């Protein structure tokens, strides 16, 4: 089965992890406060 995260990392972004991962981790508390309980539309996100 195709591992979409691996495919994207190897063939599209040339990055093993998201370039936003460290920013998300550092700001997780604030992000949760801003979006918890709200509806979000995510377009183009890979399915784990």
N, C-alpha and C positions, 0 to 999 in steps of 0.2 A: 504494500500500500504506500502511496506517496505521502511523504512527510512534508507538508506544505511549508512549515517554518524552516526546515533545512533547505528545501528547494529555493525559497526566497533568499535566504542567507548566502547560499552558494552561487546562485545564478542572477540575482537581481541587485541586491544591496551590497554584496561582498562583505557583509558583517555577520558575525556569529550570533549576535544578540541585537535587540532593538537599540537604536541610538538614543531613545528616550527613556530607557529603563532606569538609569541612575536618577534622572530628574523625577520620574514617577515615584521612586522609592523615597527620595529626599522630601517630596511634597505630598506624600500619601495622606497624611492627616488633613491637610487643607483641601486636597482633591475630594476626599470622602465628604467633608463638610459641605463643599459646593454642589456635589451631585447626588448625594444620598436622598432618596425619596423622590427624585425627579426622573422623568422619562428621557432616554437618550436614543438617538438614531446613529448607529455605527455602520458605516459603509466601507466594505472592502477589508474587514478584519478577518484574519485567518482563524479557522476553527481548530482548537487544540485537539 
